[in-house]
């Protein structure tokens, strides 16, 4: 599509808003393994424990508003490392500069890279032809969770435990779950939530045989329209670099706001 002209924004302010929206969505999600453990707020970010094996257990945005001391890291590790699991701390270019060195000294290593994308909700990209995108109906919660699992793992869920992640997304307060249908059949899923004017697009998934047909771009467009209707001024999403998802967001006019590193201290059993 034609390049979108985005307004100038202070990148540090944008990062704070985006990281807060991400943390807020995860903090609201009723993951079964969380067991009511509250999140920990440190230096402008949050550490959220969602279970020993959950990749979503992480510290997000810490260091955006002040120094992260060694005692703060102790508190994060005590929360996220329960049961001897891995500890993940996400870093972005606007965290306090000494944090990366502190993590390296404590045995953290780079687990993966992410790119954070953003744009305003309008103008909308053109709709891909032949695709219907809409919010799910109440009776479609389970079907959405099944399609979410199939889109990510490439196979049907084999148990209620495997479905629980998708059902948690559907049942999270503030989330709106979307279906993408082609030829009348559901073939893609996505989630959107809004926090302080930031619409966070997440959980994009397309069933493997139907990828490359514009379904993700259609899901992005529909959720941008949702954001515009609610007065959001920022729409954001995160992808891994050089993926089909990155290309879809670029086609929809998104630009990279900043990169992120997911730093991980391995589980104790791996030492």
FINULO-64521 format. One record per atom (N, C-alpha, C, O): x negated, y, z; residue in one letter. Coordinates in steps of 0.1 Angstrom, whole numbers, padded with zeros to 4 digits, always signed. Layout:
<pts>
XYZA/...
</pts>
This chain:
<pts>
-0008-0012+0000X/+0000+0000+0000X/-0009+0012+0000X/-0021+0011+0002X/-0003+0024-0003X/-0010+0037-0002X/-0015+0039+0012X/-0008+0037+0022X/-0027+0045+0013X/-0033+0047+0026X/-0024+0057+0034X/-0019+0066+0028X/-0023+0054+0047X/-0015+0062+0056X/-0024+0072+0062X/-0035+0069+0067X/-0020+0085+0062X/-0028+0096+0069X/-0024+0096+0084X/-0012+0100+0087X/-0033+0092+0093X/-0030+0091+0107X/-0034+0104+0114X/-0045+0110+0110X/-0027+0109+0123X/-0031+0121+0131X/-0043+0119+0139X/-0046+0107+0143X/-0051+0129+0142X/-0062+0127+0151X/-0057+0126+0165X/-0049+0134+0169X/-0063+0116+0172X/-0060+0115+0186X/-0073+0113+0193X/-0083+0107+0188X/-0073+0117+0206X/-0085+0114+0214X/-0087+0099+0216X/-0078+0093+0222X/-0098+0093+0211X/-0099+0079+0212X/-0098+0073+0226X/-0094+0062+0228X/-0103+0080+0236X/-0103+0075+0249X/-0089+0075+0254X/-0085+0065+0261X/-0081+0085+0251X/-0067+0085+0256X/-0059+0074+0249X/-0051+0068+0255X/-0062+0072+0236X/-0055+0062+0228X/-0059+0048+0234X/-0050+0040+0236X/-0071+0046+0238X/-0075+0033+0244X/-0068+0031+0257X/-0064+0020+0260X/-0067+0041+0265X/-0061+0039+0278X/-0046+0036+0276X/-0041+0027+0283X/-0039+0042+0267X/-0025+0039+0264X/-0023+0025+0259X/-0014+0018+0263X/-0032+0021+0250X/-0031+0008+0244X/-0034-0003+0254X/-0026-0013+0255X/-0045-0002+0261X/-0048-0012+0271X/-0038-0013+0282X/-0035-0024+0286X/-0032-0002+0286X/-0021-0002+0296X/-0009-0010+0290X/-0002-0017+0298X/-0005-0007+0278X/+0006-0014+0272X/+0004-0029+0271X/+0013-0037+0274X/-0008-0033+0267X/-0011-0048+0267X/-0011-0054+0281X/-0004-0064+0283X/-0017-0047+0291X/-0017-0053+0304X/-0002-0053+0310X/+0001-0063+0316X/+0006-0043+0307X/+0019-0043+0312X/+0028-0054+0306X/+0035-0061+0313X/+0026-0057+0293X/+0034-0068+0287X/+0030-0081+0293X/+0039-0089+0297X/+0017-0084+0295X/+0012-0097+0301X/+0017-0097+0315X/+0021-0108+0320X/+0016-0086+0322X/+0020-0086+0337X/+0034-0090+0339X/+0038-0095+0349X/+0043-0086+0329X/+0057-0089+0330X/+0061-0103+0327X/+0072-0108+0330X/+0052-0110+0320X/+0056-0123+0314X/+0056-0134+0325X/+0047-0135+0333X/+0067-0141+0326X/+0069-0151+0337X/+0063-0164+0334X/+0070-0174+0333X/+0049-0165+0333X/+0042-0177+0331X/+0044-0186+0343X/+0043-0181+0355X/+0048-0199+0341X/+0051-0208+0353X/+0039-0209+0362X/+0041-0210+0374X/+0027-0209+0357X/+0015-0212+0366X/+0011-0200+0374X/+0002-0201+0383X/+0018-0189+0372X/+0013-0177+0379X/+0016-0178+0394X/+0009-0173+0402X/+0027-0184+0397X/+0031-0186+0411X/+0032-0173+0420X/+0029-0173+0431X/+0037-0162+0413X/+0039-0150+0421X/+0027-0142+0425X/+0028-0133+0433X/+0015-0146+0419X/+0003-0139+0423X/+0003-0125+0417X/+0004-0124+0405X/+0002-0114+0425X/+0002-0101+0419X/-0010-0097+0411X/-0021-0103+0414X/-0009-0088+0402X/-0021-0083+0395X/-0029-0074+0404X/-0024-0069+0414X/-0042-0072+0400X/-0051-0064+0407X/-0055-0052+0399X/-0059-0053+0387X/-0052-0040+0404X/-0055-0027+0396X/-0069-0021+0400X/-0071-0019+0412X/-0077-0020+0390X/-0091-0015+0393X/-0095-0006+0382X/-0095-0009+0370X/-0099+0007+0385X/-0105+0016+0376X/-0098+0018+0363X/-0104+0017+0352X/-0085+0019+0364X/-0077+0022+0352X/-0073+0009+0344X/-0066+0010+0334X/-0076-0003+0350X/-0071-0015+0343X/-0065-0025+0353X/-0063-0021+0364X/-0063-0037+0348X/-0056-0047+0356X/-0063-0060+0354X/-0066-0064+0343X/-0064-0068+0365X/-0068-0082+0364X/-0055-0090+0367X/-0048-0088+0377X/-0052-0100+0358X/-0039-0107+0359X/-0042-0122+0358X/-0048-0127+0348X/-0038-0129+0368X/-0040-0143+0369X/-0028-0151+0365X/-0017-0149+0371X/-0029-0159+0354X/-0018-0166+0349X/-0020-0181+0349X/-0013-0189+0342X/-0029-0186+0357X/-0032-0200+0358X/-0047-0203+0354X/-0053-0196+0347X/-0052-0214+0360X/-0066-0217+0359X/-0070-0219+0344X/-0081-0215+0340X/-0061-0225+0336X/-0065-0228+0322X/-0059-0218+0312X/-0061-0220+0300X/-0053-0208+0317X/-0046-0199+0307X/-0056-0189+0301X/-0064-0183+0309X/-0057-0188+0288X/-0066-0179+0281X/-0061-0164+0283X/-0069-0155+0281X/-0049-0163+0288X/-0043-0149+0291X/-0047-0144+0305X/-0045-0132+0308X/-0053-0152+0313X/-0058-0147+0326X/-0070-0139+0323X/-0081-0144+0318X/-0070-0126+0326X/-0081-0117+0322X/-0079-0104+0329X/-0069-0100+0334X/-0091-0097+0329X/-0091-0083+0333X/-0091-0074+0321X/-0099-0075+0312X/-0081-0065+0320X/-0079-0057+0308X/-0080-0042+0312X/-0073-0037+0321X/-0088-0035+0305X/-0089-0020+0307X/-0097-0016+0319X/-0097-0004+0322X/-0103-0025+0326X/-0110-0021+0338X/-0122-0012+0334X/-0129-0016+0324X/-0125-0002+0341X/-0136+0007+0337X/-0132+0019+0328X/-0141+0027+0325X/-0119+0020+0325X/-0115+0031+0316X/-0114+0044+0324X/-0114+0055+0319X/-0112+0042+0337X/-0110+0054+0346X/-0119+0053+0358X/-0114+0053+0370X/-0132+0052+0356X/-0141+0052+0368X/-0150+0040+0368X/-0150+0031+0360X/-0159+0040+0378X/-0169+0030+0380X/-0163+0017+0385X/-0154+0017+0393X/-0168+0006+0380X/-0164-0007+0385X/-0176-0012+0393X/-0187-0016+0387X/-0175-0013+0406X/-0186-0017+0414X/-0187-0032+0416X/-0178-0039+0412X/-0198-0036+0423X/-0199-0050+0425X/-0188-0056+0434X/-0184-0067+0432X/-0183-0048+0443X/-0172-0053+0451X/-0160-0055+0443X/-0152-0063+0446X/-0158-0046+0433X/-0146-0047+0424X/-0147-0060+0416X/-0138-0067+0414X/-0160-0063+0411X/-0161-0075+0403X/-0159-0087+0412X/-0154-0097+0408X/-0163-0087+0425X/-0161-0098+0434X/-0145-0100+0435X/-0141-0112+0435X/-0138-0089+0436X/-0123-0091+0437X/-0117-0097+0425X/-0108-0105+0425X/-0122-0092+0413X/-0117-0097+0400X/-0120-0112+0399X/-0112-0120+0396X/-0132-0116+0403X/-0136-0130+0402X/-0129-0139+0412X/-0126-0150+0409X/-0126-0134+0424X/-0119-0141+0433X/-0104-0144+0428X/-0099-0155+0431X/-0099-0134+0421X/-0085-0136+0416X/-0085-0145+0404X/-0078-0155+0403X/-0093-0142+0394X/-0092-0149+0381X/-0099-0163+0382X/-0096-0172+0374X/-0109-0164+0391X/-0117-0176+0391X/-0111-0187+0401X/-0117-0197+0404X/-0098-0185+0405X/-0092-0195+0414X/-0092-0209+0408X/-0090-0211+0396X/-0096-0219+0416X/-0096-0232+0411X/-0109-0235+0403X/-0110-0246+0397X/-0119-0226+0403X/-0131-0228+0395X/-0130-0226+0381X/-0139-0230+0373X/-0119-0219+0376X/-0117-0217+0362X/-0126-0206+0356X/-0133-0199+0364X/-0126-0204+0343X/-0133-0193+0337X/-0127-0180+0341X/-0116-0178+0344X/-0136-0170+0341X/-0132-0156+0343X/-0134-0148+0330X/-0145-0148+0325X/-0124-0141+0326X/-0125-0133+0314X/-0123-0118+0317X/-0113-0114+0324X/-0132-0110+0312X/-0131-0095+0313X/-0132-0089+0299X/-0142-0091+0293X/-0122-0081+0295X/-0123-0075+0282X/-0130-0062+0283X/-0126-0053+0291X/-0139-0059+0274X/-0146-0047+0273X/-0143-0040+0260X/-0141-0046+0250X/-0142-0026+0261X/-0141-0018+0249X/-0151-0007+0250X/-0157-0005+0261X/-0153+0001+0239X/-0163+0011+0239X/-0162+0022+0250X/-0171+0030+0252X/-0150+0023+0256X/-0147+0035+0265X/-0148+0031+0279X/-0145+0039+0288X/-0151+0018+0282X/-0153+0014+0296X/-0166+0021+0301X/-0175+0024+0294X/-0167+0022+0315X/-0179+0028+0320X/-0191+0020+0316X/-0191+0008+0316X/-0202+0028+0311X/-0213+0021+0304X/-0220+0010+0311X/-0225+0001+0305X/-0221+0011+0325X/-0229+0001+0332X/-0222-0013+0333X/-0228-0022+0338X/-0209-0014+0330X/-0202-0026+0332X/-0207-0038+0324X/-0208-0049+0330X/-0211-0036+0312X/-0216-0047+0304X/-0229-0053+0310X/-0230-0065+0310X/-0238-0044+0315X/-0250-0049+0321X/-0247-0057+0334X/-0253-0067+0336X/-0237-0052+0342X/-0234-0059+0354X/-0228-0073+0351X/-0231-0083+0358X/-0220-0074+0340X/-0215-0087+0336X/-0226-0097+0331X/-0226-0108+0335X/-0235-0091+0324X/-0246-0099+0319X/-0254-0105+0330X/-0259-0116+0330X/-0257-0097+0341X/-0264-0101+0352X/-0257-0112+0360X/-0263-0119+0368X/-0244-0113+0359X/-0236-0122+0366X/-0233-0135+0358X/-0225-0143+0362X/-0239-0136+0346X/-0238-0148+0339X/-0227-0148+0328X/-0223-0159+0323X/-0221-0137+0326X/-0211-0136+0315X/-0217-0137+0301X/-0228-0133+0299X/-0209-0142+0292X/-0213-0143+0278X/-0202-0139+0269X/-0190-0139+0273X/-0205-0135+0257X/-0194-0131+0247X/-0186-0144+0243X/-0192-0153+0238X/-0173-0143+0246X/-0165-0154+0241X/-0160-0152+0227X/-0160-0161+0219X/-0155-0140+0225X/-0150-0137+0211X/-0149-0121+0210X/-0149-0114+0219X/-0147-0117+0197X/-0145-0104+0193X/-0131-0101+0189X/-0124-0110+0184X/-0126-0089+0192X/-0113-0085+0188X/-0113-0072+0181X/-0122-0064+0184X/-0104-0069+0173X/-0102-0055+0167X/-0088-0051+0171X/-0078-0058+0170X/-0087-0038+0176X/-0075-0032+0180X/-0070-0023+0170X/-0078-0014+0166X/-0058-0025+0165X/-0053-0017+0153X/-0042-0007+0158X/-0035-0010+0168X/-0040+0004+0151X/-0030+0013+0155X/-0025+0021+0142X/-0032+0022+0132X/-0013+0027+0144X/-0008+0037+0134X/+0005+0042+0140X/+0010+0038+0151X/+0010+0053+0134X/+0023+0058+0138X/+0034+0049+0132X/+0031+0042+0123X/+0046+0049+0138X/+0056+0040+0133X/+0062+0044+0119X/+0069+0036+0113X/+0059+0056+0114X/+0064+0059+0101X/+0053+0067+0093X/+0045+0073+0100X/+0053+0066+0080X/+0063+0060+0072X/+0062+0045+0072X/+0051+0039+0074X/+0073+0038+0069X/+0073+0023+0069X/+0067+0018+0056X/+0069+0025+0045X/+0059+0007+0056X/+0055+0001+0043X/+0067-0004+0036X/+0078-0007+0042X/+0066-0007+0023X/+0077-0012+0015X/+0080-0026+0020X/+0071-0034+0023X/+0093-0030+0020X/+0097-0043+0024X/+0093-0054+0014X/+0097-0052+0002X/+0087-0065+0018X/+0084-0076+0009X/+0098-0082+0004X/+0107-0083+0013X/+0099-0085-0008X/+0112-0089-0013X/+0115-0103-0008X/+0106-0112-0006X/+0128-0106-0007X/+0133-0120-0004X/+0131-0124+0011X/+0132-0136+0014X/+0128-0115+0020X/+0125-0119+0034X/+0135-0111+0043X/+0136-0098+0042X/+0142-0118+0052X/+0150-0111+0062X/+0143-0112+0075X/+0138-0123+0079X/+0142-0101+0082X/+0136-0101+0096X/+0146-0094+0105X/+0152-0084+0102X/+0149-0101+0116X/+0158-0096+0126X/+0155-0101+0140X/+0148-0111+0142X/+0160-0094+0151X/+0158-0099+0164X/+0166-0112+0166X/+0176-0114+0159X/+0162-0121+0175X/+0169-0133+0177X/+0182-0131+0184X/+0183-0122+0191X/+0191-0141+0182X/+0203-0141+0190X/+0200-0149+0203X/+0191-0157+0203X/+0209-0147+0213X/+0206-0154+0226X/+0205-0169+0224X/+0197-0175+0232X/+0213-0175+0216X/+0213-0190+0214X/+0201-0195+0207X/+0199-0207+0205X/+0192-0185+0202X/+0181-0189+0194X/+0168-0189+0202X/+0157-0191+0196X/+0169-0188+0215X/+0156-0187+0223X/+0148-0199+0222X/+0136-0198+0219X/+0154-0211+0223X/+0146-0223+0222X/+0140-0225+0208X/+0129-0230+0207X/+0149-0222+0198X/+0144-0224+0184X/+0132-0215+0182X/+0123-0218+0175X/+0133-0202+0187X/+0121-0193+0185X/+0109-0199+0192X/+0098-0198+0186X/+0110-0204+0204X/+0098-0209+0211X/+0093-0221+0203X/+0080-0223+0202X/+0101-0230+0197X/+0096-0241+0190X/+0089-0236+0177X/+0079-0242+0174X/+0094-0226+0171X/+0088-0221+0159X/+0075-0214+0162X/+0065-0215+0155X/+0074-0207+0173X/+0062-0201+0178X/+0051-0212+0180X/+0040-0210+0175X/+0054-0222+0187X/+0044-0233+0189X/+0040-0239+0176X/+0028-0241+0173X/+0049-0242+0167X/+0046-0248+0154X/+0037-0238+0145X/+0028-0243+0139X/+0040-0225+0146X/+0032-0216+0139X/+0017-0215+0144X/+0008-0214+0136X/+0015-0216+0157X/+0002-0215+0162X/-0006-0228+0162X/-0018-0228+0160X/+0001-0239+0165X/-0006-0252+0166X/-0005-0261+0153X/-0012-0271+0152X/+0005-0258+0145X/+0007-0265+0132X/+0014-0279+0134X/+0014-0287+0125X/+0020-0281+0146X/+0027-0293+0149X/+0038-0289+0159X/+0038-0279+0166X/+0049-0298+0159X/+0060-0295+0169X/+0055-0297+0183X/+0046-0305+0186X/+0061-0290+0192X/+0058-0291+0207X/+0062-0305+0211X/+0073-0310+0207X/+0054-0311+0220X/+0057-0325+0224X/+0063-0326+0238X/+0066-0337+0243X/+0064-0314+0245X/+0069-0315+0258X/+0075-0301+0262X/+0072-0291+0255X/+0082-0301+0273X/+0087-0288+0279X/+0075-0279+0283X/+0076-0267+0282X/+0065-0285+0288X/+0053-0277+0292X/+0047-0270+0280X/+0044-0258+0281X/+0046-0276+0269X/+0041-0270+0257X/+0050-0258+0252X/+0045-0248+0247X/+0063-0260+0254X/+0073-0249+0250X/+0073-0238+0260X/+0078-0227+0256X/+0068-0240+0272X/+0070-0230+0282X/+0064-0216+0279X/+0069-0206+0283X/+0052-0216+0272X/+0046-0204+0268X/+0055-0195+0259X/+0057-0183+0262X/+0061-0201+0249X/+0070-0194+0240X/+0083-0190+0247X/+0087-0179+0245X/+0088-0198+0256X/+0100-0195+0263X/+0097-0183+0273X/+0106-0175+0275X/+0085-0183+0278X/+0081-0172+0287X/+0081-0158+0279X/+0086-0148+0285X/+0077-0158+0267X/+0077-0146+0259X/+0091-0142+0256X/+0094-0130+0257X/+0100-0151+0253X/+0113-0148+0250X/+0120-0142+0262X/+0129-0133+0260X/+0117-0147+0274X/+0124-0143+0286X/+0117-0132+0293X/+0122-0128+0304X/+0107-0126+0288X/+0100-0115+0294X/+0108-0102+0293X/+0112-0098+0282X/+0111-0095+0304X/+0118-0083+0304X/+0111-0073+0295X/+0099-0071+0297X/+0118-0066+0286X/+0112-0056+0277X/+0107-0062+0264X/+0105-0054+0255X/+0106-0075+0263X/+0102-0081+0250X/+0114-0082+0241X/+0125-0086+0245X/+0112-0079+0228X/+0122-0082+0217X/+0115-0092+0208X/+0105-0088+0202X/+0121-0104+0206X/+0115-0114+0197X/+0122-0114+0183X/+0134-0113+0183X/+0114-0114+0173X/+0119-0114+0159X/+0117-0127+0152X/+0107-0134+0155X/+0126-0130+0143X/+0125-0141+0133X/+0123-0135+0119X/+0130-0125+0116X/+0115-0142+0111X/+0114-0139+0097X/+0120-0151+0089X/+0115-0162+0091X/+0130-0148+0081X/+0136-0159+0073X/+0134-0157+0058X/+0135-0146+0053X/+0131-0168+0052X/+0130-0168+0037X/+0138-0179+0032X/+0138-0191+0037X/+0146-0176+0022X/+0156-0186+0017X/+0165-0191+0028X/+0170-0202+0028X/+0168-0182+0037X/+0177-0185+0048X/+0171-0194+0059X/+0178-0197+0069X/+0158-0197+0058X/+0152-0206+0068X/+0142-0198+0076X/+0134-0190+0071X/+0142-0200+0090X/+0132-0193+0098X/+0118-0198+0096X/+0116-0210+0097X/+0109-0189+0093X/+0095-0193+0090X/+0084-0185+0097X/+0072-0188+0095X/+0088-0175+0104X/+0078-0167+0111X/+0084-0160+0123X/+0096-0159+0125X/+0075-0157+0133X/+0080-0151+0146X/+0071-0139+0149X/+0060-0138+0144X/+0076-0131+0158X/+0068-0119+0163X/+0075-0114+0175X/+0087-0116+0177X/+0068-0106+0183X/+0073-0100+0195X/+0069-0085+0195X/+0058-0081+0190X/+0077-0076+0201X/+0074-0062+0203X/+0079-0058+0216X/+0090-0063+0221X/+0071-0050+0223X/+0076-0043+0235X/+0070-0029+0235X/+0061-0026+0228X/+0076-0021+0244X/+0072-0007+0244X/+0069-0002+0258X/+0076-0006+0268X/+0058+0005+0260X/+0053+0010+0273X/+0049+0024+0271X/+0039+0027+0264X/+0055+0034+0276X/+0051+0048+0276X/+0048+0053+0262X/+0038+0059+0259X/+0057+0049+0252X/+0056+0054+0239X/+0047+0046+0230X/+0045+0049+0218X/+0041+0035+0235X/+0033+0026+0228X/+0040+0013+0225X/+0044+0006+0234X/+0042+0010+0212X/+0049-0003+0208X/+0038-0013+0206X/+0029-0011+0197X/+0038-0024+0213X/+0028-0034+0212X/+0034-0046+0204X/+0043-0052+0208X/+0027-0049+0192X/+0031-0060+0184X/+0022-0072+0188X/+0010-0071+0188X/+0029-0083+0190X/+0021-0095+0195X/+0028-0108+0190X/+0039-0107+0185X/+0021-0119+0193X/+0027-0132+0190X/+0031-0134+0176X/+0040-0142+0173X/+0024-0128+0166X/+0027-0130+0152X/+0024-0144+0148X/+0013-0149+0151X/+0033-0151+0142X/+0030-0165+0137X/+0039-0168+0126X/+0051-0165+0125X/+0033-0175+0116X/+0040-0180+0104X/+0037-0195+0103X/+0025-0199+0104X/+0047-0203+0100X/+0045-0217+0098X/+0035-0220+0087X/+0037-0214+0076X/+0025-0228+0089X/+0014-0229+0080X/+0018-0231+0065X/+0012-0224+0057X/+0027-0239+0061X/+0030-0240+0046X/+0035-0228+0040X/+0035-0227+0027X/+0040-0218+0048X/+0046-0206+0042X/+0037-0193+0044X/+0042-0182+0042X/+0025-0195+0047X/+0016-0183+0049X/+0012-0178+0035X/+0013-0185+0025X/+0009-0165+0035X/+0005-0159+0022X/+0017-0154+0014X/+0015-0151+0002X/+0029-0154+0020X/+0040-0150+0012X/+0047-0137+0017X/+0058-0133+0014X/+0039-0129+0025X/+0044-0116+0029X/+0052-0116+0042X/+0058-0106+0046X/+0053-0128+0049X/+0062-0129+0060X/+0056-0121+0072X/+0064-0114+0079X/+0043-0121+0074X/+0038-0113+0085X/+0039-0098+0083X/+0043-0090+0092X/+0037-0093+0070X/+0039-0079+0067X/+0054-0075+0070X/+0056-0064+0074X/+0063-0084+0066X/+0077-0081+0069X/+0080-0080+0084X/+0088-0072+0088X/+0074-0089+0091X/+0075-0089+0106X/+0070-0076+0112X/+0076-0069+0120X/+0058-0071+0107X/+0052-0059+0111X/+0061-0047+0108X/+0064-0039+0117X/+0066-0047+0096X/+0075-0036+0092X/+0088-0035+0101X/+0091-0024+0105X/+0094-0046+0103X/+0106-0046+0111X/+0104-0041+0125X/+0112-0034+0131X/+0092-0045+0131X/+0089-0041+0145X/+0085-0026+0145X/+0087-0019+0155X/+0079-0021+0134X/+0076-0007+0133X/+0089+0001+0133X/+0090+0012+0140X/+0099-0004+0126X/+0112+0003+0126X/+0118+0003+0140X/+0124+0013+0144X/+0117-0008+0147X/+0122-0009+0161X/+0115+0001+0169X/+0121+0008+0177X/+0102+0003+0167X/+0094+0013+0175X/+0099+0027+0172X/+0100+0035+0181X/+0101+0030+0159X/+0105+0043+0155X/+0119+0047+0161X/+0121+0058+0166X/+0128+0037+0162X/+0141+0039+0167X/+0141+0042+0182X/+0150+0049+0187X/+0130+0038+0189X/+0129+0040+0203X/+0120+0052+0207X/+0116+0054+0218X/+0116+0059+0197X/+0108+0071+0199X/+0093+0069+0202X/+0087+0078+0207X/+0088+0057+0199X/+0073+0055+0201X/+0065+0063+0191X/+0069+0065+0180X/+0054+0067+0195X/+0045+0075+0186X/+0032+0067+0183X/+0025+0071+0174X/+0030+0055+0189X/+0019+0046+0186X/+0024+0032+0184X/+0032+0027+0193X/+0020+0025+0174X/+0022+0011+0172X/+0008+0004+0172X/+0000+0009+0165X/+0007-0006+0179X/-0006-0013+0180X/-0006-0028+0180X/+0005-0034+0183X/-0017-0034+0177X/-0018-0049+0177X/-0033-0052+0177X/-0041-0044+0174X/-0036-0064+0181X/-0050-0069+0181X/-0051-0082+0173X/-0042-0090+0173X/-0062-0083+0166X/-0065-0095+0158X/-0080-0098+0160X/-0088-0090+0164X/-0083-0110+0156X/-0098-0114+0155X/-0102-0108+0141X/-0094-0107+0132X/-0115-0106+0140X/-0120-0100+0127X/-0119-0110+0115X/-0120-0122+0117X/-0117-0104+0103X/-0117-0111+0091X/-0107-0123+0090X/-0110-0133+0085X/-0095-0120+0095X/-0085-0130+0095X/-0074-0125+0086X/-0073-0114+0081X/-0064-0135+0083X/-0053-0131+0075X/-0044-0121+0082X/-0038-0112+0076X/-0044-0121+0096X/-0036-0111+0103X/-0043-0097+0102X/-0035-0088+0100X/-0056-0096+0102X/-0062-0084+0099X/-0058-0078+0086X/-0054-0066+0085X/-0058-0086+0076X/-0054-0082+0062X/-0040-0077+0062X/-0036-0067+0055X/-0031-0084+0069X/-0017-0080+0070X/-0015-0066+0076X/-0007-0058+0071X/-0022-0064+0087X/-0021-0051+0094X/-0027-0040+0085X/-0022-0029+0085X/-0038-0043+0078X/-0044-0033+0069X/-0034-0030+0058X/-0032-0018+0053X/-0027-0040+0052X/-0017-0038+0042X/-0006-0029+0047X/+0000-0021+0039X/-0003-0030+0060X/+0008-0022+0066X/+0004-0008+0070X/+0011-0001+0076X/-0009-0005+0066X/-0013+0009+0069X/-0020+0011+0083X/-0022+0023+0087X/-0023+0000+0090X/-0030+0002+0103X/-0045+0004+0101X/-0051+0000+0091X/-0051+0011+0111X/-0065+0014+0111X/-0071+0009+0124X/-0064+0008+0134X/-0084+0006+0124X/-0090+0000+0136X/-0092+0012+0146X/-0099+0022+0143X/-0086+0010+0158X/-0088+0021+0168X/-0101+0019+0175X/-0108+0028+0178X/-0105+0006+0178X/-0117+0003+0185X/-0119-0012+0185X/-0109-0019+0184X/-0131-0017+0187X/-0133-0031+0188X/-0133-0035+0203X/-0134-0026+0212X/-0132-0048+0206X/-0132-0053+0220X/-0141-0065+0220X/-0142-0073+0211X/-0147-0067+0232X/-0154-0080+0235X/-0147-0087+0246X/-0143-0080+0256X/-0144-0100+0245X/-0139-0108+0256X/-0152-0114+0262X/-0157-0123+0256X/-0155-0110+0274X/-0167-0115+0281X/-0162-0126+0291X/-0152-0124+0297X/-0169-0137+0291X/-0164-0149+0299X/-0175-0154+0308X/-0186-0156+0304X/-0172-0156+0321X/-0180-0163+0330X/-0175-0178+0330X/-0163-0180+0333X/-0183-0187+0325X/-0178-0201+0323X/-0173-0207+0336X/-0177-0203+0347X/-0164-0217+0335X/-0160-0224+0347X/-0172-0230+0355X/-0182-0233+0348X/-0171-0231+0368X/-0182-0236+0376X/-0186-0250+0371X/-0198-0254+0372X/-0177-0258+0366X/-0180-0272+0363X/-0189-0272+0350X/-0196-0283+0348X/-0190-0261+0343X/-0199-0261+0331X/-0213-0257+0334X/-0221-0257+0325X/-0216-0253+0346X/-0229-0248+0349X/-0239-0260+0350X/-0251-0259+0353X/
</pts>
